[in-house]
Amino acid sequence: KDTVPLTEDHLVVRSLRAGLAHAALAGGEPAPPPGLHLTCHNAIPHGRGLGSSAAAIAVGLVLARGLLAEPDLLDDEAIFALATAAEGHPDNASAALFGGCTLSWSDRAGHPHTLSLPVAPELRAVVCVPDVELATSRARAMLPQLVPHADAAFNAGRSALLTHAIGHRLDLLLAATEDRLHQEQRAPAMPQTAALLAAVRAQG
């Protein structure tokens, strides 16, 4: 069934327009004339937490650069900043634009940054796609505004451990992916996923 608009409201089109507008402000040519027709084939299911919106934003911005006579007006830094602004955070934007395993953050001025992390060659990723959708807004609303200091410290330590485990110590991945801030809080909205996660972790 159709789940995205087939008009200028389509996220790829909006992102394309944002990229062209940025280039125009930077001294480039205006947006292309009317008549541009896009056909999009998205293999990423919507509403499953797999970053489909970030991928659409990335596609639109990279497409905008491809339409420019001066593509340097929309360099990687500009595209990353625009994608982060559209997503609200750099996490998915970074992965969608640069691929691989990325670590991203925003500085105090709000500028996004990213690093590519090494991944152990023997690591294999498995994606389990749920049958039901969960809107990002609902998933975010399930998280409390305040968390205990001990839980925040726990997750910070596990996050630091994960950056090392994923590239050098796969035997530490089970410990490195322990969580106190997201999974249990969101489990009521996705009980099948929570059960699967518990079963997989029980097997090590």
C-alpha positions as CSV (number, residue, x, y, z in Angstrom):
1,K,0.0,0.0,0.0
2,D,1.1,3.6,-0.5
3,T,2.6,5.0,2.6
4,V,4.4,8.0,1.3
5,P,3.0,11.1,-0.6
6,L,3.5,11.2,-4.4
7,T,3.7,15.0,-4.4
8,E,6.3,17.6,-3.5
9,D,5.8,16.5,0.1
10,H,7.8,13.3,-0.5
11,L,10.8,13.3,1.7
12,V,13.2,12.7,-1.1
13,V,11.8,15.7,-3.0
14,R,11.8,17.9,0.1
15,S,15.4,17.0,0.7
16,L,16.3,17.6,-3.0
17,R,14.8,21.1,-2.7
18,A,16.6,21.8,0.6
19,G,19.9,20.9,-1.1
20,L,19.3,23.1,-4.1
21,A,18.2,26.0,-1.9
22,H,21.5,25.6,0.1
23,A,23.5,25.7,-3.1
24,A,21.6,28.8,-4.3
25,L,22.3,30.6,-1.0
26,A,26.0,29.7,-1.4
27,G,26.0,31.5,-4.8
28,G,25.0,28.7,-7.1
29,E,22.3,28.4,-9.7
30,P,18.6,28.3,-8.8
31,A,16.6,25.1,-8.6
32,P,16.1,23.2,-11.8
33,P,13.0,24.2,-13.9
34,P,9.7,22.4,-13.5
35,G,9.4,19.1,-15.1
36,L,11.7,17.0,-13.0
37,H,10.1,13.6,-12.4
38,L,11.4,11.2,-9.8
39,T,10.8,7.4,-9.4
40,C,11.9,6.1,-6.0
41,H,12.4,2.5,-5.1
42,N,12.9,2.2,-1.3
43,A,13.9,-1.3,-0.1
44,I,14.0,-0.1,3.6
45,P,10.6,-0.8,5.4
46,H,9.0,2.2,7.0
47,G,8.3,2.5,10.7
48,R,10.7,-0.3,11.7
49,G,13.5,1.7,13.2
50,L,15.8,0.9,10.2
51,G,16.5,4.5,9.2
52,S,14.3,4.8,6.1
53,S,13.7,8.5,6.6
54,A,17.5,9.2,7.0
55,A,18.1,7.2,3.8
56,A,15.5,9.2,1.9
57,I,17.0,12.5,3.1
58,A,20.5,11.4,2.1
59,V,19.2,10.4,-1.4
60,G,17.5,13.7,-1.9
61,L,20.6,15.7,-0.9
62,V,23.0,13.7,-2.9
63,L,20.7,13.9,-5.9
64,A,20.6,17.7,-5.5
65,R,24.4,17.7,-5.7
66,G,24.3,15.6,-8.8
67,L,22.1,18.2,-10.5
68,L,24.4,21.1,-9.8
69,A,26.9,22.5,-12.3
70,E,29.0,23.3,-9.2
71,P,28.7,20.3,-7.0
72,D,31.3,21.7,-4.5
73,L,28.5,24.1,-3.4
74,L,27.0,21.0,-1.7
75,D,30.0,19.2,-0.3
76,D,29.9,16.3,2.2
77,E,30.0,18.7,5.2
78,A,27.0,20.7,3.9
79,I,25.0,17.5,3.1
80,F,25.7,16.0,6.5
81,A,24.6,19.3,8.2
82,L,21.4,19.5,6.2
83,A,20.6,15.8,6.8
84,T,21.2,16.2,10.5
85,A,19.0,19.2,10.7
86,A,16.2,17.3,8.9
87,E,16.6,14.2,11.1
88,G,17.0,16.1,14.3
89,H,20.2,14.2,15.2
90,P,23.3,13.0,13.3
91,D,23.1,9.3,14.2
92,N,21.1,7.9,11.3
93,A,22.2,10.7,8.9
94,S,25.8,9.8,9.5
95,A,25.3,6.1,8.7
96,A,23.1,6.7,5.7
97,L,25.6,9.1,4.1
98,F,28.9,7.6,4.9
99,G,28.1,3.9,5.4
100,G,29.8,1.4,7.6
101,C,29.9,1.9,11.3
102,T,29.9,5.5,12.4
103,L,30.1,7.4,15.6
104,S,28.5,10.8,15.5
105,W,27.9,13.7,17.8
106,S,27.0,17.4,17.8
107,D,29.2,20.1,19.4
108,R,28.0,22.9,21.7
109,A,27.2,25.0,18.6
110,G,25.1,22.3,17.2
111,H,27.4,21.4,14.4
112,P,27.4,17.6,13.6
113,H,30.6,15.5,13.4
114,T,31.2,11.9,12.6
115,L,33.9,9.3,12.6
116,S,34.1,5.9,10.9
117,L,34.9,3.0,13.2
118,P,36.7,-0.1,12.2
119,V,34.6,-3.3,12.1
120,A,36.1,-6.7,12.7
121,P,36.0,-8.6,9.3
122,E,34.4,-11.7,10.9
123,L,31.5,-9.7,12.3
124,R,28.2,-10.4,10.5
125,A,25.1,-8.3,10.9
126,V,21.6,-9.7,11.0
127,V,18.6,-7.5,10.5
128,C,15.2,-8.8,11.9
129,V,12.3,-6.8,10.4
130,P,9.2,-6.7,12.6
131,D,5.8,-7.2,11.0
132,V,4.3,-4.1,12.6
133,E,5.2,-0.5,12.4
134,L,6.0,1.8,15.2
135,A,6.2,5.5,14.6
136,T,9.4,7.2,15.6
137,S,7.5,9.8,17.5
138,R,5.7,7.1,19.6
139,A,9.0,5.3,20.3
140,R,10.6,8.5,21.5
141,A,7.7,9.4,23.6
142,M,8.1,6.2,25.6
143,L,11.4,7.3,27.0
144,P,11.4,9.2,30.3
145,Q,12.7,12.8,30.3
146,L,14.9,12.0,33.3
147,V,17.0,8.9,34.0
148,P,18.8,7.7,37.2
149,H,22.5,8.7,37.2
150,A,23.5,5.0,37.7
151,D,21.7,4.0,34.5
152,A,23.2,6.9,32.5
153,A,26.7,5.9,33.7
154,F,26.0,2.3,32.9
155,N,25.0,3.1,29.3
156,A,27.9,5.5,28.8
157,G,30.3,2.8,29.9
158,R,28.7,0.2,27.6
159,S,28.8,2.7,24.6
160,A,32.5,3.2,25.1
161,L,33.0,-0.5,25.3
162,L,31.0,-1.1,22.1
163,T,33.3,1.1,20.0
164,H,36.2,-1.2,21.0
165,A,34.3,-4.5,20.9
166,I,32.9,-4.0,17.4
167,G,36.3,-3.7,15.8
168,H,38.6,-5.7,18.0
169,R,36.9,-7.8,20.7
170,L,33.8,-9.6,19.5
171,D,33.8,-11.6,22.6
172,L,32.8,-8.4,24.5
173,L,29.8,-7.6,22.3
174,L,27.2,-9.3,24.6
175,A,28.3,-7.1,27.5
176,A,28.8,-4.0,25.3
177,T,25.2,-4.1,24.0
178,E,23.6,-4.2,27.4
179,D,21.1,-1.3,27.8
180,R,19.2,0.4,30.6
181,L,17.8,3.5,28.7
182,H,15.9,2.3,25.7
183,Q,15.0,-1.4,25.3
184,E,13.0,-2.1,28.5
185,Q,11.2,1.2,28.2
186,R,10.1,0.5,24.7
187,A,9.3,-3.2,25.1
188,P,5.6,-2.7,25.8
189,A,5.2,-1.3,22.3
190,M,7.0,-4.1,20.6
191,P,6.7,-7.3,22.7
192,Q,7.7,-9.7,20.0
193,T,10.9,-7.8,19.4
194,A,11.6,-7.7,23.1
195,A,11.0,-11.4,23.3
196,L,13.3,-12.1,20.4
197,L,16.0,-9.9,21.8
198,A,15.8,-11.7,25.2
199,A,16.0,-15.1,23.5
200,V,19.0,-14.1,21.4
201,R,20.8,-12.7,24.4
202,A,20.1,-15.8,26.4
203,Q,22.0,-17.7,23.7
204,G,25.0,-15.4,24.2
